[in-house]
Amino acid sequence: MMWLSRCLIAITFSLTAACVNAQPASSRPIAATTPVFQEGQIIDTATGEAVSLDQVMARLLQQDVIYFGEEHHNRYHIDAALIVLHRLVAEGRQPLMAMEMFGWDGQPVIDRYLSTAEADRKEFLDHVGWQHNWGGPFEDYEPLVQFARDRSLSLVAMNPPKSLIRTVAKQGLDQARRGSEMAQWSLQDETIEEDPIYRARILQQLRACHDGGSDAMYRTMYEASMVRDEGMAKVIASHVERLRTKPFTGPVVSYTGGGHIQLNLPVPKRVARRLDHHVRQVSIYMTSFEKERISDIQDMVGEQIADYVWLTAVSVYGAPRRCR
């Protein structure tokens, strides 16, 4: 039971970088001349070539949504997102930041913290339930929160409440729909659409990272993933619609684990569906550059895991655990 509980916790909060990097073989062949990957490069997966930040920014400035997918608690990934945020502000934009690290039930606390000059940091962390909902050093993610606070930008919580996702992971979606929590968060009548490619991908990663479970366990964990991704897509789509009425506001900058943007399936595809495919969006998948993982990077680029792959330094905590 302890093992099962840990597995449920793992999936209800994130498809970790370990699961994200359980890579299948590349969906298209690597070019005869294999690119020489290096730390710091941004790879355009449509061409397999490294591009400059200026080239990337020219595209990002035209988007409604920019998705960053990280390895959790890698400060180099937070720094990469901050580089883009600074550039957006320098171009006269007012990005709206959306973070997986906060639950919907913490939104009032976030709003107060951002708008109160002398807000107490410890009180904020206690009331937003940082350790309960996400965990690990807040200092890793604090620069993103502080960026929004310093510039009076909006920061929205992306995650459905932890208790709701845990309920789905334990009971399954059908039973959870009949509970009060789904109604409380206006999810009881939401379309939570299954996608065959998404389903195959998520189940493959669950089995790689949590070997030995039952089919029923994998099914409810998968359904919890769907609810999380659909919930995050709901948040993004609603803000895209709102920002379209305000000149120079936006884009929405989504910051989540890499699993939520892989192949543009989990969240981006759901956002596109919700907006009748009238949305401009780009995904940036960040991954630690390790020389012994060149073949994995080739697979990421070859299968176009996102629109761009940004190769960063390895986290001070070390390389993430990767499932096979």
C-alpha positions in Angstrom: 0.0 0.0 0.0 2.9 2.4 0.7 4.2 1.7 -2.8 0.8 2.3 -4.3 0.4 5.6 -2.4 3.8 6.8 -3.6 2.8 6.0 -7.2 -0.5 7.8 -6.9 1.2 10.8 -5.4 3.8 10.8 -8.2 1.2 10.8 -11.0 -1.3 13.1 -9.4 1.2 15.9 -9.2 3.4 15.4 -12.2 4.5 13.2 -15.0 8.1 13.7 -13.8 11.0 14.4 -16.0 11.9 10.7 -15.5 8.7 9.6 -17.0 8.8 12.3 -19.7 12.1 10.9 -20.9 11.0 7.4 -21.3 11.5 7.9 -25.0 10.4 5.6 -27.8 12.4 5.3 -31.0 12.4 8.4 -33.2 9.4 8.8 -35.4 11.5 10.2 -38.3 15.1 9.3 -39.3 18.0 11.4 -38.1 19.7 13.2 -40.9 22.8 11.6 -42.4 24.9 14.4 -40.9 24.0 14.2 -37.2 23.9 17.6 -35.5 26.5 18.4 -32.9 24.4 19.2 -29.8 25.8 21.5 -27.2 24.7 23.0 -23.9 22.9 26.2 -24.4 21.5 25.5 -27.8 17.9 25.9 -28.8 17.0 23.4 -31.4 14.1 24.0 -33.9 12.7 20.5 -34.2 11.1 21.2 -37.6 14.6 21.5 -39.1 16.8 19.8 -36.5 19.0 22.9 -36.5 20.2 25.2 -33.7 18.6 28.7 -33.9 19.4 31.9 -32.1 17.3 33.4 -29.3 16.5 36.3 -31.6 15.0 33.9 -34.1 12.9 32.2 -31.5 11.7 35.5 -30.0 10.6 36.7 -33.4 8.2 33.8 -33.4 7.2 34.0 -29.8 6.1 37.6 -30.1 3.4 36.4 -32.5 1.9 33.8 -30.1 -1.1 33.6 -27.9 0.5 30.9 -25.7 4.1 30.0 -25.0 4.6 26.6 -23.3 7.7 25.9 -21.2 8.2 22.3 -20.2 10.8 21.8 -17.4 12.6 19.2 -15.4 11.3 20.0 -12.0 13.5 22.1 -9.7 16.1 22.8 -12.4 17.0 26.5 -11.9 18.5 26.6 -15.4 15.1 26.0 -16.8 13.5 28.8 -14.6 16.3 31.0 -15.9 15.6 30.2 -19.5 11.9 31.1 -19.0 13.0 34.3 -17.3 15.2 35.2 -20.3 12.1 35.0 -22.5 9.9 36.9 -20.0 12.4 39.7 -19.8 12.5 39.9 -23.6 8.7 40.0 -23.9 8.5 42.8 -21.4 11.3 44.7 -23.2 9.1 44.5 -26.3 6.2 46.2 -24.6 4.2 43.1 -23.8 2.5 42.2 -20.5 2.7 38.4 -20.3 0.3 36.5 -18.1 2.2 33.8 -16.2 0.6 30.4 -15.5 2.3 27.9 -13.3 1.7 24.2 -12.6 3.3 24.6 -9.2 0.2 26.2 -7.7 -3.3 24.8 -7.3 -6.6 26.6 -8.1 -7.5 26.7 -4.4 -4.4 28.9 -3.8 -5.3 31.6 -6.3 -6.7 34.1 -3.8 -3.5 33.7 -1.8 -1.4 34.3 -4.9 -3.4 37.4 -5.8 -2.9 38.9 -2.3 0.8 38.2 -2.3 1.4 39.8 -5.7 -0.6 42.9 -4.8 0.6 43.5 -1.2 3.9 45.4 -1.0 4.8 44.1 2.5 3.4 40.6 2.1 4.9 38.0 4.4 6.7 35.3 2.4 6.4 32.6 5.0 2.7 33.3 5.5 2.3 33.1 1.7 4.0 29.7 1.5 1.9 28.4 4.4 -1.4 29.6 3.1 -0.8 28.6 -0.5 0.2 25.1 0.7 3.6 25.0 -1.0 5.0 22.0 0.7 1.7 20.1 0.6 0.9 20.9 -3.1 4.3 20.9 -4.7 7.2 20.6 -2.3 11.0 21.2 -2.5 12.7 24.5 -2.2 10.4 27.4 -3.1 13.6 29.3 -3.8 13.9 27.4 -7.1 10.7 28.9 -8.4 10.6 32.1 -6.5 12.3 34.1 -9.3 9.2 33.5 -11.5 6.9 34.6 -8.8 9.0 37.6 -8.0 9.2 38.6 -11.7 5.4 38.8 -11.7 5.3 40.6 -8.4 7.9 43.3 -9.4 6.1 44.1 -12.6 2.5 43.8 -11.5 1.9 40.9 -13.9 -0.9 38.3 -13.4 0.2 34.9 -12.2 -2.4 32.1 -12.3 -2.5 28.7 -10.7 -2.8 26.0 -13.3 -3.4 22.8 -11.3 -6.8 21.5 -10.2 -6.7 21.0 -6.4 -4.6 18.2 -5.2 -7.4 16.5 -3.3 -9.5 16.3 -6.5 -6.8 14.8 -8.6 -6.0 12.3 -5.8 -9.6 11.3 -5.7 -9.6 10.6 -9.5 -6.4 8.6 -9.2 -7.9 6.4 -6.5 -11.5 6.1 -7.6 -11.4 6.7 -11.4 -13.0 9.4 -13.4 -16.6 8.1 -13.6 -16.9 7.8 -9.8 -15.2 11.1 -9.2 -17.6 12.9 -11.5 -20.4 12.0 -9.1 -18.6 13.6 -6.1 -18.9 17.1 -4.8 -15.4 18.2 -5.6 -15.9 18.0 -9.4 -19.0 20.2 -9.0 -17.2 22.6 -6.6 -14.5 23.3 -9.3 -17.0 23.3 -12.2 -15.5 20.1 -13.8 -18.4 17.8 -13.5 -19.7 18.6 -17.0 -16.4 19.3 -18.7 -15.4 17.4 -21.8 -12.3 15.4 -20.8 -11.3 14.1 -24.2 -9.4 10.9 -24.7 -6.8 10.9 -27.5 -5.4 7.5 -28.7 -1.8 8.9 -29.1 -1.9 10.7 -25.7 -3.3 7.5 -24.0 -0.6 5.3 -25.5 2.1 7.7 -24.5 0.9 8.3 -20.9 0.3 4.6 -20.2 3.7 3.7 -21.6 5.4 6.2 -19.3 3.3 5.0 -16.3 4.4 1.4 -16.8 8.0 2.4 -17.3 8.1 4.6 -14.2 5.8 2.5 -12.0 6.3 -1.1 -12.9 4.3 -3.8 -11.3 0.9 -2.1 -11.0 -2.5 -3.5 -12.0 -4.3 -2.4 -15.2 -6.9 -0.8 -13.0 -4.3 1.3 -11.2 -2.8 2.4 -14.4 -6.2 3.3 -15.8 -7.1 5.6 -12.8 -3.6 7.2 -12.8 -4.1 7.9 -16.5 -7.5 9.4 -15.9 -6.0 11.6 -13.2 -3.5 12.8 -15.8 -6.3 13.6 -18.2 -8.1 15.6 -15.6 -5.0 17.6 -14.7 -4.2 18.3 -18.4 -7.8 19.3 -19.2 -7.9 21.5 -16.1 -4.7 23.3 -17.1 -6.0 23.7 -20.6 -9.2 25.2 -19.3 -7.2 27.8 -17.4 -5.1 28.7 -20.4 -8.0 28.9 -22.9 -10.1 31.1 -20.6 -7.2 33.6 -20.2 -6.4 33.6 -23.9 -9.9 34.6 -24.7 -9.8 37.3 -22.0 -6.4 38.8 -23.2 -7.5 39.1 -26.8 -9.6 42.1 -25.8 -6.6 43.9 -24.3 -3.9 45.4 -26.6 -0.2 44.6 -25.7 -1.4 42.1 -23.0 -0.2 38.6 -23.3 0.9 36.1 -24.3 0.0 33.5 -21.7 3.3 31.9 -20.6 2.7 28.5 -19.3 5.3 26.9 -17.0 4.9 23.1 -16.3 6.7 19.9 -16.3 7.8 18.7 -19.7 5.3 15.8 -19.6 2.4 18.3 -20.0 3.6 19.6 -23.4 5.3 16.5 -25.0 4.3 16.1 -28.6 2.0 19.1 -28.0 -0.6 16.5 -26.8 -1.4 16.9 -23.1 -2.2 20.6 -22.7 -1.6 22.4 -26.1 -3.9 20.1 -28.0 -6.7 20.5 -25.5 -6.3 24.3 -25.5 -6.5 24.3 -29.3 -9.7 22.2 -29.1 -11.3 24.6 -26.6 -10.5 27.6 -28.8 -11.8 25.9 -32.0 -8.1 25.7 -33.2 -8.0 29.5 -33.4 -4.9 29.9 -31.3 -1.3 30.6 -32.0 1.0 28.6 -29.7 4.5 27.4 -29.4 6.1 24.8 -27.1 9.6 24.8 -25.7 10.9 21.6 -24.1 13.8 22.1 -21.8 16.2 19.3 -21.0 19.6 18.9 -19.3 22.4 18.4 -21.7 24.4 15.3 -20.9 26.9 14.0 -23.4 26.0 10.4 -22.7 22.4 11.2 -23.7 23.0 12.4 -27.2 20.8 9.6 -28.6 17.9 10.6 -26.4 18.2 14.2 -27.6 18.2 13.0 -31.1 15.0 11.1 -30.4 13.4 14.2 -28.8 14.3 16.3 -31.9 13.4 13.6 -34.3 9.9 12.9 -32.9 9.4 16.7 -32.5 8.7 16.5 -28.8 8.0 20.2 -28.9 8.5 23.0 -31.3 11.9 23.8 -29.7 14.3 21.8 -27.5 16.4 24.0 -25.2 19.5 22.3 -24.0 20.5 23.5 -20.5 23.1 22.7 -17.9 22.3 19.9 -15.5 20.5 20.9 -12.3 22.6 21.5 -9.1 20.5 18.5 -7.8 21.9 16.3 -10.5 20.4 14.7 -13.5 16.8 13.6 -13.1 15.9 10.0 -12.7 14.9 8.6 -16.0 12.6 5.6 -16.6 13.2 2.9 -19.2 
